[in-house]
Amino acid sequence: MGLIKCKVHGESGVVPFVSKRLSDKIAISGIHSFKDFTVLEVIFYDGDDIFCNDKYYLLNDEVPSEIIKNKPILIHNDEDEVNLNTLVGRSFLGGGCCIKCFNNFMKSLTYSK
């Protein structure tokens, strides 16, 4: 776990799998519904065993159509990981979110259509 210097909470834990644009929207309370963003589930395998299961949070317009049809995303080898990074890696440059801000954000969301 890393640390982040939050303008609201000071030094805090960080949620690393939040895209830069979504993090910026969270900071200004610009997202109010689950329909405004996508959660990508990524499952990493070591041989036949699940090694890690992560969730990546992005704004809907940041999610390429190639990814939408392949949920969850399964990573079996280095090539799969490179392909994922090619599709969404740029969205996470400078991203991440204060864990306290992220928790407040998740609590504030609605299921509106």
Sequence and secondary structure as in RCSB ss.txt:
>XXXX:A:sequence
MGLIKCKVHGESGVVPFVSKRLSDKIAISGIHSFKDFTVLEVIFYDGDDIFCNDKYYLLNDEVPSEIIKNKPILI
HNDEDEVNLNTLVGRSFLGGGCCIKCFNNFMKSLTYSK
>XXXX:A:secstr
  EEEETTTEEEEEETTB HHHHHHHHTT   BGGGEEEEEEEEEETTEEEEEEEEEEEGGGS HHHHTS SEEE
 SHHHHHHHHHHHGGGGTT  EEHHHHHHHHHH B   
